[in-house]
Amino acid sequence: MTGKLEGKVALITGGASGMGEGQARMFSNEGAKIVIADVQADLGETVVSEIQADGGEAAYMFLDVRDWEQWQSTVAETEKLFGRLDILCNNAGTNMRGTPYEELSIDDYRNIIDVNLHGAYMGCRAVGEPMRRAGGGSIINIGSMSSFSHGSNSGYTISKTGILALTKNTALAYAKHRTRCNVICPGNVDTPFIRADKAHSHNDWSTSADNPEVYAKRLDNTPLGRLLTPDDIAKTALFLCSEDAEMITGAVLPVDGGTAML
């Protein structure tokens, strides 16, 4: 039996760890060829090696999502390597968790917006023509439960609220080419990003400390009784990228274990 993404090529930002890594591994198991685009070269190369060891086809490419020229070259190299581009998953993100509104520096604010919102916008723009050439495609943007909560963590919330408008604008613009664009809004996913006490700018999570109190609080705020895993998000992304969702575009899909009900 063939996989749901057999013959497809997927470009996954932030694919070296967390939710992006989960998507890369699951999409490969479903037949897709994978490009992991990330600033974490060692982790990215490791994931690629493990996918290849399992019989998949994958490549790592360095990508700072804030850089339009890097976006263009990454997309061009993906087409050159694999012959087409069908899927984009915009996972790359950053935050300054715990920094009050008045204390968030302008430089840190700009970095959050540049990574989370402008980076996703440039990704959507960069893949438009390649997906048209492929006969259509699927773009997954990653929002957040903060996309619906306008009073917390201003830089992050602004960026993730903007993702909703970006998704709908992209979906409408690309519909004529059979390219769909949807947004997943995760709840509390058990990754280093969610466990961090205070996050760091410049997309560097390597020094974020594991904080049991933060973990416990987020668990208490998840009615279904456990934090989500990267695979929970990957399964949703897989559905949205497959033919099962061929008439779904511009959708906003919370995957939160019930957090939005609280």
C-alpha positions in Angstrom: 0.0 0.0 0.0 1.4 3.4 -1.0 1.7 6.2 1.5 -0.5 9.2 1.6 2.3 11.5 0.3 3.8 9.1 -2.2 5.8 11.1 -4.8 5.5 14.4 -3.0 8.3 16.7 -1.9 8.0 18.5 1.4 10.1 21.4 2.6 9.9 21.7 6.4 11.3 24.7 8.2 12.3 24.0 11.8 12.5 20.4 10.8 15.6 19.6 12.9 13.6 19.3 16.2 10.2 19.5 17.8 7.1 19.7 15.7 9.0 20.0 12.4 11.1 16.9 13.1 7.9 15.0 13.8 6.5 16.1 10.5 9.7 15.2 8.6 9.7 11.6 10.0 6.0 11.0 9.5 5.8 12.5 6.0 8.8 10.4 5.0 7.1 7.3 6.3 4.1 8.3 4.1 6.3 8.4 1.0 7.4 12.0 0.7 10.9 13.2 0.0 12.0 15.6 2.7 14.0 18.8 2.8 14.8 19.9 6.4 15.4 23.6 6.4 16.8 24.9 9.7 19.6 26.8 11.3 20.5 23.8 13.5 22.9 22.1 11.1 24.0 19.2 13.4 20.5 18.3 14.5 19.2 18.6 10.9 21.9 16.4 9.5 21.2 13.8 12.2 17.5 13.7 11.4 18.3 13.4 7.6 20.7 10.5 8.3 18.1 8.7 10.4 15.4 9.1 7.7 17.8 7.8 5.1 18.7 4.8 7.3 15.0 4.0 7.4 14.8 4.0 3.6 13.6 7.5 3.0 14.9 10.3 0.9 15.9 13.5 2.7 18.3 16.4 2.6 19.3 19.2 5.0 19.6 22.8 3.9 20.6 25.8 6.1 17.8 28.3 6.1 17.4 31.5 8.2 13.7 32.2 7.5 14.3 35.9 8.0 16.4 36.1 4.8 14.5 36.3 1.4 17.5 35.4 -0.7 18.0 32.2 1.4 14.4 31.3 0.9 14.7 31.7 -2.9 17.9 29.6 -3.0 16.5 26.9 -0.7 13.4 26.5 -2.8 15.4 26.5 -6.1 17.8 23.9 -4.6 14.8 21.7 -3.5 13.4 21.7 -7.1 16.8 21.0 -8.5 17.4 18.1 -6.1 14.0 16.4 -6.2 12.4 17.8 -9.3 9.4 19.5 -7.7 7.9 21.0 -4.6 4.5 20.0 -3.2 4.4 20.8 0.5 5.7 23.6 2.8 5.4 23.4 6.5 6.3 26.7 8.2 7.4 25.6 11.7 10.3 27.8 12.5 9.6 30.1 15.5 10.9 32.0 18.4 9.6 33.7 21.5 10.6 35.8 24.5 8.4 34.1 27.1 7.9 35.8 30.4 9.1 39.3 29.2 6.6 42.0 30.1 5.2 44.3 27.4 7.1 47.3 28.6 10.4 45.4 28.9 10.5 43.7 25.5 13.2 45.4 23.5 12.5 46.7 20.0 15.2 44.4 18.6 13.7 41.4 20.3 10.2 42.4 19.1 11.5 42.7 15.6 13.2 39.3 15.7 10.0 37.6 16.9 8.0 39.2 14.1 10.7 38.5 11.5 11.0 34.8 12.4 7.4 33.9 13.2 5.4 36.1 10.7 7.7 37.6 8.1 9.5 34.2 7.7 6.3 32.4 7.1 5.1 35.1 4.7 8.4 34.8 2.7 8.0 31.0 2.6 4.4 31.3 1.3 5.7 33.7 -1.4 8.7 31.6 -2.3 6.8 28.4 -3.0 3.9 29.8 -5.0 5.4 29.4 -8.5 7.0 25.9 -7.8 3.7 24.6 -6.5 1.9 26.0 -9.5 4.4 24.2 -11.7 3.7 21.0 -9.7 0.0 21.3 -10.4 -0.9 22.5 -6.9 0.4 22.0 -3.4 -0.2 22.4 0.3 1.1 25.0 2.8 0.9 24.5 6.5 1.4 27.5 8.8 1.8 27.0 12.5 -0.2 29.4 14.6 -0.8 29.0 18.4 -3.5 29.2 21.0 -2.0 32.7 21.4 -3.5 33.4 18.0 -6.8 33.8 19.8 -5.6 35.4 23.0 -4.7 39.0 22.4 -3.6 40.0 25.9 -0.5 38.0 26.5 3.1 38.1 25.5 2.7 40.8 22.9 5.4 40.1 20.4 4.6 36.4 20.1 0.8 37.0 20.2 1.0 39.6 17.5 3.1 37.3 15.2 0.7 34.4 15.7 -2.4 36.4 15.2 -0.9 37.7 12.0 -0.4 34.1 10.9 -4.2 33.7 10.7 -4.5 36.6 8.2 -1.5 35.4 6.3 -3.0 32.0 5.8 -6.3 33.2 4.5 -4.7 35.7 2.2 -2.4 33.0 0.8 -5.2 30.5 0.5 -7.3 32.9 -1.5 -4.4 34.0 -3.8 -3.3 30.5 -4.6 -6.6 28.7 -4.9 -6.7 29.3 -8.7 -3.5 27.2 -8.9 -4.9 24.4 -6.7 -2.5 25.3 -3.9 -4.1 25.1 -0.5 -3.0 26.9 2.7 -4.2 26.1 6.2 -3.0 26.9 9.8 -2.7 24.6 12.7 -2.9 26.2 16.2 -1.2 23.9 18.6 -1.9 23.8 22.3 0.7 22.7 24.8 3.1 20.5 22.8 5.8 18.7 24.8 8.9 20.1 23.2 11.9 22.1 24.6 10.0 25.3 23.3 7.1 24.7 25.7 9.1 23.5 28.7 11.4 26.6 28.7 11.2 29.0 31.6 12.4 31.9 29.6 13.0 31.6 25.9 15.9 33.3 24.1 15.9 35.4 21.0 17.6 34.5 17.7 15.9 31.2 17.6 18.4 29.6 20.1 16.7 27.1 22.4 19.8 25.2 23.4 20.2 27.1 26.7 16.5 27.0 27.7 16.2 25.3 31.1 13.6 22.6 31.7 11.1 24.0 34.2 8.9 21.5 36.1 6.5 24.2 37.3 5.9 25.5 33.8 5.4 21.9 32.6 2.9 21.2 35.4 0.9 24.3 34.8 0.5 23.6 31.1 -0.5 20.0 31.9 -3.2 21.3 34.2 -4.5 23.5 31.4 -5.0 20.6 29.0 -8.4 19.0 29.7 -7.6 15.7 27.8 -5.0 15.0 30.5 -1.6 15.0 28.7 0.5 17.5 26.7 0.4 17.0 23.0 3.3 15.4 21.2 4.9 16.4 18.0 3.3 13.4 16.4 -0.2 14.8 17.3 0.6 17.9 15.2 2.3 15.8 12.5 -0.8 13.7 12.1 -3.0 16.8 11.6 -0.5 18.2 9.1 -0.4 14.9 7.2 -4.2 15.0 6.9 -4.1 18.6 5.6 -1.4 17.8 3.1 -3.0 14.6 1.8 -5.8 14.2 -0.8 -8.2 13.5 2.1 -8.2 17.3 2.6 -8.2 18.4 -1.0 -11.2 20.7 -0.5 -9.9 22.3 2.7 -8.2 25.7 2.4 -8.0 28.8 4.6 -8.9 26.7 7.6 -7.8 27.4 11.2 -7.6 24.2 13.1 -6.9 24.2 16.9 -5.1 21.0 18.0 -5.0 21.7 21.8 -6.3 18.9 23.9 -9.3 21.1 24.8 -7.3 24.1 26.2 -9.5 26.6 24.3 -12.5 25.5 26.3 -11.1 26.8 29.5 
